[in-house]
Amino acid sequence: MEKKKNEVSSQSNLLRNSIVILLVIFVAIGLFLGVLGKNQPRNPEITTKAQVSNTPVPVNHPVVPGGSFNISIKENTRKFNVGRLLPVTVKGNSEGKEIAGFDVLITYDPSVLLVSKVLPRESQFQISSFTKKKGQISITGTKVSASKTPTMLNDEDIVVVNFVTLKESSTTIELKQEIKNEKTRMIDSKYYEFKPNLNSVSVKIL
């Protein structure tokens, strides 16, 4: 009888010890997961984007006309030989508004012209993104964060696009208001969006 009691007591102790060990393991796992979760950003994707992107986001209000972008060729000719560089300059005029950023959408004939480089020209702005599709390029410029100078555009050169001529043809390089999700616009210091006047330029490749 005494032996049976000892066996029951031993089994009870073993069960109790097993439960204690399991509780300790569960608590340890919970503490580990809590510390791990605390050290990780709740949304890594949004955090990363916020760190690398300073593109102005326009406020939600009707887009109104304002300012202008013009493309021009500074050389005294509109005729170029095949295989040479063709630099096209984009000028901006914000009509007295202080600008925080801009988007420029340019179309061209990809069978006649090849995009070589896109270069910023206004020192107060940097090119924050540049996308190229067949026959169109979209350029986003944002004000340099360290700049304290008011950025009102008065027909300044803001971007130069270097094309290379590919074949003999007459062709047009044009600023476009909007194509699908891409557009040309100015965003002022209060993040209001303006639709500028635009132009185009034609050249002949010999």
N, C-alpha and C positions, 0 to 999 in steps of 0.2 A: 504493500500500500504506500509506504514511504517512498519507494522507488518510483512509483507511478506519479506521485506528487512532484518529485524532483524533475521527472521528464516533462510534465505539464509546465512547471515553472521555467524550465530551460527553454521550452518552445515559446513561451510568452515573452521571455527576455529577448530571444532571437527576433521575434516579430516586432517587438518594440524598437529594438536597435535598427532593424531594417527600415522601419517607418521614419525614424530619426535621420538615418543616412539619406533617404529619398528626399526628405524635407530640406536638408542641407544642400543637396544637389540642385533642387528646384530654386531655392533662394539664390544660390551662386549663379545659376544661369540667368535668373531675372536681373540680378545686379549687373552682370556682364552686358546683357542686351540693353539695359538702361544707359550705361556709360557709353556704349557704342552708338546708340541713337542720339545721345546728347552731343557727341563729337561730330556728327554728320549733319550737313545742311538738310533742312526739311525738303527742299526742292532743288537738287543740284543743278538741274538744267536752267532754271530761272536765275539762280545765283551766278552761274557762269556767264550767262548772257548779260546780266547787269554789270559785271565786272569788265567785260570787253566791249560793250556797246555804249556809245554816248550820242547816238543819232537822235535828234530832236523828234518827239512824237507830237504831231499837231493835235490841238484840242478839237473836240467834236462840235463843229459849227460850219455853216455854209462856206464853201470856198469862194472867194471873191477875186476879181481881176486885180492885178497890181504888179508893177515892175516889168522888166523885160530881160530876156536872154537873146543874144545875137551871136551867130557863128560867122566867122570871117577868115579870109586867107590874106595874110599880111604881105605876101609877095605881090609885085605889080603885074601879075599875069594870072590868067585862068586856064593856061595851057601847060600841061606837064607831060614829060616823057614817061614811057613805061619803065618801071623798076626804080623810080626815084621816090624820095620821101615827100609826103604832102601833109604839112602841119596845118591843122585847123584849130583856131582859137575860139573859145566861148567867152563872151563878155557878159557881165551882169550889171543891171541898174535896178536898185531897190526903191528908187523914188523916195528917199529920205527915211525908209524903214531900216531899223537895225536887224540884221539877218543872223540867225543862229545856225542855219543849215539850208541845203538845197538839194534837189534831185534834177538831173539833166538826162533826157532821153533823146538819143540821136539815131537816125536811120540812115542806111547807105546800101549800095549794091555790093554784096560780098563777092560777086564774080569779077568786079572791077577794082575794089579796094580791100586791103587787108589792114586791120587794126594792129599797129606795132606797139605803141605805148600811150598811156594816159598820165599826164603830169599836172600837178597843181601849180597855179601861177600866183594866186593871192596868198600872201604869207599868213594871213589870219585864219585860213581854212586848211584842213587836211582832207584827203580822199579817204573816207572811212569804208567805202565799199565800191566795187566796180564789177559789173556783170556783163558778159558778152554773149549774145545769142546770134543766130544767123541773120545778118543784116541789121542788127540793132545793138547799141550799147547803152547801159544805164549807169550813171555815175552819181554817187552820193557824197556830198561834201559837208563837213561839220566844222564849226568854229573850234580852233585850238583852245583846249581847256585853260591853258595858262595865260591866254591873251586877255588883257583888260581893255584893249582898244575897241571903241565902237566900230562895228562892222557894217557900215552903210556902203553899198556898192554904187559907184558913180562911173559906170562904163569901164570898170576894171577887168583885166584879163583874169579869169578864175581857173580855167582849165585849158590845156592844150591836148588835142588828140592827134597823134602822129599816125597817118595812114601810109601804106606803101601801094603804089599804083601797079596793077597786075596786067592790064591789057588795054588796047585802044578802044575808047568809047567816050561818049558824053554821059555824064552822071551827075546826080544831085545828092548833096549831103543835107539832111533836114532835121531840125529840132521838132519833136512831136509833143503834143499836149499829153496824150495818154494812149497806151497800147496794153490792153488787159490790166495786169496789176502794176505796170510800170508807168511813170508819169514824169512830167517836168513841173517843178513847183519851187517856190521859196517858202521858208518857214521863219517867221520873225522871232524876236527875242522873247515874246510872250507866247510863242508856239502857235500862232495863228498861221493858217496856210493861205498862200496867194498863188493865183494862176497868172504867170507872166506872158507878155506878148512874145512871139517867137518868129524866127525867119529861116531861110534856107540859102544855100549857095551852090551854084552849078560850076562844074569844071569840065575841061576836055582833055582826055588822055591821048597822046599822040604815039 
